[in-house]
């Protein structure tokens, strides 16, 4: 399968300006012609392997970082925003949108901020109407702001990851500790370093996962949680106590608009640190490669749940030492995406659910079993995806448990690095399921699984002709 061409005009131009070089001077350093530099900067020609190697050697750039197409997420968000009915008329062609996201990313970001601002104000006005009727205050938009923060960061925080790795080496000088012993070591460190006590008990109310009582200097951890979750919750509280300055600097640089968004991001960064402490970067990456990304074996080695392992795999984006570019999503029973991260070209929608043809929607039929799928998106990219479902019981006994579906995958060219591909045909002639992202932004014209037509397309209805989908897309 042919590899995607790497267009990096904006990044090359930024690099040249950073070093105050003319196009001729940059061309001389790279041993190419000035006209070639001009064509690359205008995205008229892709980077060749020789030019990428030269850039890495002359400017100490990381090749994996250079080859990562940061415009993928931006393009997906821009297409989703322009599908909004507020943009009446013809939507720009995909080629035009790609040109904007690659050549003028600041303009694309500005348009997204404008659209988000408009949408938030519309929602706020609607909520004000409801609040007036109910006599309550309207909700804020902190959740979406926090979500955008983690997306912009690519779900990787270099300094925080290193801090967790250093602490893990201090807490666990050896690497042979089993899950229970790792938890015991963390508890011992926590109590000794901060002169407080960890108490495992049933909290009140019973749906509390953890509760830190500063006055009594006691951390209460729900004793009904599995050991992996107990480790994670203690580590998250540890982050809030030991990494206050580092987390604060990350939040300050983010320039978030509301206190609520800062609170959500602080909690999210503490959770990021917890995952990095539970699965230290280099040790986890090396073992993931050695075990061919066996989710359950990795979970056993690090005392982590399958969800925690899958999430961690999607964060391995350290410059010069990146893991496979995974995407990861969690869906509730209604099909709504409650968590998503992607280091792969595929990007999930910011709002609503995802395509019903993804194998994750079949996972609930056999909870716990990992299902594999070969999938092809409308842009022609092919992926190898894994899906499973799991239940998270909640006390008390009669409270309905939380059920989730999970989707983890990568581009098909990386599938051989996963043990789950051993019994699956991943060759170029293998059949692929034609999945989309979500119906409102999917341009597939022939799909019997559509729940609604694309927002950016007109439809035709023939009363004398009925197909499975009751309209035709122009």
C-alpha positions in Angstrom: 0.0 0.0 0.0 1.4 3.4 -1.0 2.4 5.7 1.9 0.7 9.1 2.2 2.7 12.0 0.8 4.1 14.3 3.4 3.3 18.0 2.7 4.9 20.3 5.3 4.9 23.8 3.7 3.8 25.7 6.8 6.3 23.9 9.0 9.2 24.4 6.6 8.4 28.1 6.3 8.2 28.4 10.1 11.6 26.6 10.4 13.2 28.9 7.9 11.8 32.0 9.6 12.9 30.7 13.0 16.5 30.5 11.7 16.2 33.8 9.7 17.1 32.1 6.5 16.1 33.1 2.9 14.7 30.4 0.6 18.1 30.4 -1.2 20.0 30.0 2.1 17.8 27.1 3.2 18.1 25.5 -0.2 21.9 25.7 0.1 21.8 23.9 3.5 19.6 21.2 2.1 21.5 20.9 -1.1 18.4 21.5 -3.3 17.4 24.3 -5.5 15.6 27.5 -4.3 12.7 26.8 -6.6 12.2 23.4 -5.0 12.1 25.1 -1.5 9.5 27.5 -2.9 7.4 24.6 -4.2 7.6 22.7 -0.9 6.6 25.8 1.1 3.6 26.3 -1.2 2.7 22.6 -0.9 3.1 22.1 -4.6 5.5 19.2 -3.9 5.8 16.8 -1.0 8.9 16.2 1.1 11.1 13.4 -0.2 13.0 11.0 2.0 16.3 12.7 1.2 15.0 16.2 2.1 13.5 14.9 5.4 16.8 13.3 6.3 18.6 16.5 5.5 16.2 18.5 7.7 16.7 16.1 10.5 20.5 16.3 10.3 20.9 20.0 9.6 18.2 21.2 12.1 18.1 18.3 14.6 14.4 17.6 13.8 12.7 14.4 14.8 11.7 12.5 11.7 8.6 11.0 13.3 7.5 14.4 14.4 8.1 15.8 10.9 6.1 13.0 9.2 3.1 13.5 11.6 0.4 15.4 9.7 -0.9 17.8 12.3 -3.4 19.1 9.8 -5.5 15.9 10.0 -7.3 16.9 13.2 -7.7 20.5 11.9 -9.1 19.3 8.6 -11.7 17.0 10.4 -12.8 19.8 12.7 -13.0 22.3 9.8 -15.2 20.0 7.7 -17.5 19.3 10.7 -17.9 23.0 11.4 -18.6 23.9 7.7 -21.2 21.2 7.6 -23.2 23.3 10.0 -26.4 24.7 8.3 -25.4 28.2 9.4 -22.9 28.1 6.4 -25.6 28.1 3.8 -24.6 27.5 0.2 -21.8 25.3 -1.2 -19.2 24.0 1.1 -15.6 24.3 -0.1 -14.2 21.3 -1.8 -12.0 18.9 0.2 -8.9 19.9 -1.8 -9.5 23.5 -0.9 -10.0 22.8 2.8 -6.8 20.7 2.8 -4.9 23.7 1.3 -6.2 26.0 4.0 -5.3 23.6 6.9 -1.8 23.0 5.5 -0.9 26.4 4.2 -2.9 28.7 6.5 -3.6 26.8 9.8 -4.0 30.0 11.8 -6.8 31.1 9.5 -8.5 27.7 10.0 -8.1 27.8 13.8 -9.6 31.3 13.8 -12.6 30.1 11.8 -13.1 27.2 14.2 -12.9 29.6 17.2 -15.5 31.8 15.5 -17.8 28.9 14.9 -17.4 27.5 18.4 -18.1 31.0 19.8 -21.3 31.3 17.7 -22.5 27.8 18.6 -21.8 28.4 22.3 -23.8 31.6 22.3 -26.7 29.9 20.5 -26.6 27.1 23.1 -26.3 29.7 25.9 -29.3 31.6 24.6 -31.3 28.4 24.4 -30.3 27.4 28.0 -31.2 30.9 29.2 -34.7 30.4 27.9 -34.9 27.2 29.8 -33.3 28.7 32.9 -35.8 31.5 32.9 -38.6 28.9 32.8 -36.9 26.7 35.5 -35.6 29.5 37.6 -32.0 28.1 37.4 -28.7 29.4 36.0 -27.6 28.4 32.5 -24.8 25.9 32.1 -21.3 26.9 30.9 -19.2 25.6 28.0 -16.2 24.5 30.1 -16.4 20.9 29.0 -15.9 21.7 25.3 -13.1 24.1 26.1 -11.3 21.4 28.1 -11.8 18.9 25.4 -10.3 21.2 22.8 -7.3 21.8 25.1 -6.4 18.1 25.2 -6.9 17.8 21.4 -4.6 20.7 20.7 -1.9 19.0 22.9 -2.3 15.7 21.0 -2.9 14.1 24.4 0.8 14.1 25.2 2.4 16.3 27.9 6.2 15.9 27.7 7.2 17.4 31.0 4.4 15.7 33.0 5.3 12.3 31.4 8.9 12.7 32.3 8.0 13.6 35.9 5.9 10.5 36.2 8.6 8.3 34.8 11.1 9.7 37.3 8.8 9.1 40.2 8.0 5.6 39.0 11.8 4.8 39.1 12.0 6.1 42.7 8.9 4.2 43.9 9.8 1.0 41.9 13.5 0.6 41.6 12.9 -2.9 40.2 10.7 -4.0 37.4 9.6 -7.4 38.7 6.8 -6.3 41.1 3.4 -7.8 40.6 0.2 -5.6 40.5 -0.5 -6.0 44.2 3.0 -5.2 45.2 3.1 -2.1 43.0 0.0 -0.8 44.7 1.5 -1.5 48.1 4.7 0.4 47.1 2.6 3.4 46.0 0.7 3.5 49.2 3.9 3.3 51.3 5.5 6.1 49.3 2.3 8.3 49.5 2.0 7.9 53.3 5.7 8.3 54.0 6.3 11.3 51.7 3.3 13.3 52.8 2.7 12.0 56.3 -0.9 11.0 55.8 -2.9 7.9 55.8 -4.7 6.0 53.0 -7.8 4.3 54.0 -9.6 1.7 51.8 -13.3 1.6 52.8 -16.8 2.1 51.5 -17.4 5.9 51.3 -20.6 7.8 51.9 -22.2 8.3 49.5 -21.1 5.0 47.9 -20.5 6.5 44.5 -17.5 8.4 45.6 -14.3 7.0 44.1 -11.8 8.9 46.3 -12.0 11.7 48.9 -9.1 13.6 50.3 -9.7 15.1 53.8 -7.0 17.7 54.2 -7.9 18.4 57.9 -7.6 14.8 58.9 -4.8 14.2 56.4 -6.5 11.1 55.1 -7.2 9.8 51.6 -10.2 7.6 51.4 -10.2 5.2 48.4 -13.3 3.2 47.6 -12.5 -0.4 48.5 -14.9 -1.8 45.9 -12.6 -0.5 43.1 -10.3 -3.0 41.4 -6.6 -2.7 42.2 -5.9 -1.0 38.9 -8.4 1.7 39.6 -7.2 2.2 43.2 -3.6 2.7 42.0 -4.8 5.2 39.4 -6.9 7.2 41.9 -4.0 7.4 44.4 -1.6 8.4 41.6 -4.0 11.2 40.5 -4.3 12.6 44.0 -0.5 12.4 44.2 -0.2 14.5 41.0 -2.5 17.2 42.6 -0.1 17.3 45.5 3.3 17.0 44.0 2.9 18.4 40.5 1.0 21.6 41.3 3.6 23.9 39.8 4.1 21.9 36.6 0.3 21.5 36.1 -0.2 25.2 36.8 2.4 26.2 34.2 0.7 24.0 31.6 -2.7 25.5 32.4 -1.3 29.1 32.3 0.2 28.5 28.9 -3.2 27.2 27.7 -4.9 30.5 28.4 -8.3 28.9 29.2 -11.2 31.3 29.4 -13.1 30.0 32.5 -12.3 28.7 35.9 -14.5 25.6 35.2 -12.4 24.7 32.2 -9.2 25.1 34.2 -10.7 22.8 36.9 -11.6 20.2 34.3 -8.1 20.4 32.7 -6.4 20.2 36.0 -8.3 17.0 36.8 -7.5 15.7 33.3 -3.8 16.4 33.7 -3.7 14.7 37.1 -5.3 11.7 35.4 -2.7 11.9 32.6 0.1 11.8 35.3 -1.6 8.8 37.0 -1.6 6.8 33.7 2.0 7.7 33.1 3.0 6.7 36.6 1.1 3.4 36.3 2.7 2.7 32.9 6.1 4.5 32.7 6.8 5.6 29.2 10.0 3.9 28.1 9.3 0.6 30.0 5.7 0.5 28.7 6.7 1.3 25.1 9.4 -1.3 25.0 7.2 -4.0 26.5 4.3 -3.1 24.3 6.6 -3.7 21.3 8.0 -6.9 22.7 4.5 -8.3 23.5 3.1 -7.1 20.2 0.6 -4.9 22.0 -1.2 -7.7 23.9 -3.6 -5.6 25.9 -4.3 -8.1 28.6 -0.7 -9.1 29.1 0.3 -5.5 29.3 -2.5 -4.9 31.8 -1.2 -7.8 34.0 2.4 -6.6 33.8 1.5 -3.0 34.9 -1.5 -3.7 37.1 -3.8 -1.8 34.7 -7.2 -2.4 33.1 -7.6 -3.0 29.4 -9.1 0.5 29.0 -6.1 2.1 30.8 -3.7 0.2 28.6 -5.5 1.2 25.4 -5.6 4.8 26.5 -1.9 4.8 27.3 -1.1 3.3 23.9 -2.7 6.4 22.3 -0.4 8.8 24.2 3.0 7.4 23.2 4.0 10.5 21.2 7.4 11.3 22.7 9.7 13.0 20.1 12.3 10.6 19.0 10.7 7.6 20.9 7.1 7.5 19.7 5.0 4.3 19.7 2.6 3.2 17.1 0.1 5.9 16.1 -3.0 4.5 17.7 -6.5 6.0 17.9 -8.7 5.3 20.8 -12.4 5.9 21.6 -14.9 5.0 24.3 -18.6 5.0 23.5 -21.6 4.7 25.8 -24.6 2.4 25.0 -26.3 5.2 23.0 -23.3 5.4 20.7 -22.1 8.8 22.0 -18.3 9.2 22.1 -17.4 9.9 25.7 -13.6 9.9 25.2 -11.5 9.9 22.1 -7.8 10.4 21.2 -6.0 9.9 17.9 -2.4 9.9 16.9 -3.5 8.4 13.5 -4.9 10.2 10.5 -8.5 9.4 11.5 -10.3 12.0 13.6 -13.6 11.4 15.4 -16.3 14.1 15.5 -16.5 16.6 18.3 -20.2 16.1 18.7 -22.6 13.1 18.7 -21.8 9.5 17.8 -19.8 7.7 15.2 -20.5 5.5 12.1 -22.6 2.4 13.0 -20.4 0.2 10.8 -17.5 0.3 13.2 -17.1 -3.1 14.9 -17.4 -1.4 18.3 -21.2 -1.4 17.9 -21.2 -5.2 17.8 -19.0 -5.6 20.9 -21.8 -5.6 23.4 -23.1 -8.9 22.0 -20.1 -10.7 23.6 -18.7 -8.6 26.5 -15.0 -9.0 27.1 -14.1 -10.6 23.7 -11.8 -8.6 21.5 -13.1 -8.3 17.9 -10.9 -7.3 14.9 -12.0 -5.3 11.9 -10.4 -4.1 8.6 -11.9 -0.7 7.9 -11.6 1.9 5.1 -12.7 5.5 5.5 -14.0 7.7 2.7 -10.6 9.3 2.2 -9.2 5.8 1.2 -7.2 5.2 4.4 -7.3 1.7 5.7 -7.2 0.8 9.4 -7.0 -2.3 11.6 -9.3 -1.8 14.6 -10.0 -3.7 17.8 -13.2 -3.5 19.8 -14.6 -4.8 23.0 -17.2 -3.9 25.6 -16.9 -3.9 29.4 -19.1 -3.2 32.4 -18.3 -0.9 35.3 -20.6 -1.8 38.2 -21.7 0.9 40.5 -22.9 0.4 44.1 -25.5 0.1 45.5 -26.7 -3.3 44.1 -29.7 -2.0 42.2 -27.9 0.9 40.5 -27.6 0.2 36.7 -24.0 -0.5 35.8 -22.1 1.7 33.4 -21.5 -0.1 30.1 -19.0 1.1 27.5 -17.7 0.0 24.1 -14.0 0.6 23.3 -12.3 1.0 19.9 -8.5 0.9 19.4 -6.8 0.9 16.1 -4.0 2.0 13.8 -3.3 2.3 10.1 -3.3 -1.1 8.4 0.4 -0.9 7.6 1.1 -1.2 11.3 -1.3 -4.1 11.9 1.5 -6.7 11.8 2.9 -5.3 15.1 -0.3 -6.4 16.9 -0.7 -10.0 17.9 -4.5 -9.7 17.1 -3.6 -9.6 13.3 -2.2 -13.1 13.2 -5.5 -14.7 12.3 -6.7 -11.8 10.1 -5.9 -11.2 6.4 -4.3 -7.8 6.3 -3.0 -8.0 2.8 -3.7 -5.4 0.1 -6.4 -7.6 -1.4 -8.3 -8.2 1.8 -11.9 -6.9 2.1 -12.4 -3.8 4.1 -15.6 -2.5 5.7 -16.5 1.0 4.3 -16.8 2.9 7.5 -17.3 6.6 7.9 -16.8 9.1 10.7 -20.4 10.2 11.4 -23.3 10.6 9.1 -23.5 14.4 9.2 -20.0 14.8 7.7 -19.7 11.5 5.7 -19.7 12.0 1.9 -20.5 8.4 1.0 -23.4 8.5 -1.4 -24.4 4.9 -1.3 -24.8 3.7 2.3 -27.8 1.7 3.6 -26.8 2.5 7.2 -27.3 6.3 7.1 -29.3 7.9 9.9 -29.3 11.3 8.2 -28.0 12.9 5.0 -24.8 14.9 5.0 -25.4 18.4 6.3 -23.5 19.9 3.4 -25.4 18.0 0.6 -28.8 18.4 -0.9 -31.2 15.5 -1.2 -33.7 14.3 -3.8 -36.9 12.4 -2.9 -38.8 10.4 -5.5 -42.3 9.3 -4.2 -42.5 6.6 -6.9 -39.2 5.0 -5.9 -38.2 3.7 -2.5 -34.9 2.4 -1.4 -33.6 1.5 2.0 -32.6 5.1 2.6 -35.7 7.2 1.6 -33.7 9.9 -0.3 -30.9 10.2 -2.7 -27.9 12.5 -2.2 -27.2 14.9 -5.0 
